[in-house]
């Protein structure tokens, strides 16, 4: 099964920032199936295995130099 998480991300300044986040998540976090970052919207949408703790995703984004907060699902 998969899960979708949306993170509010701050500290991004250009499209390269978004690409860095996407590539880091997809390449370095086991269980991440897809990451899609919008600098304009200030968010990253991650599809992952449902067993992956979203805190791991947020910590990875933070380690890449940005601030990430999981947004509530509606």
Secondary structure, 3 states (H helix, E strand, C coil): CEEEEEEEEECCCCHHHHHHHHHHHHHHCCCEEEEEEECCCCEEEEEEECCCCHHHHHHHHHHCCCEEEECCCC
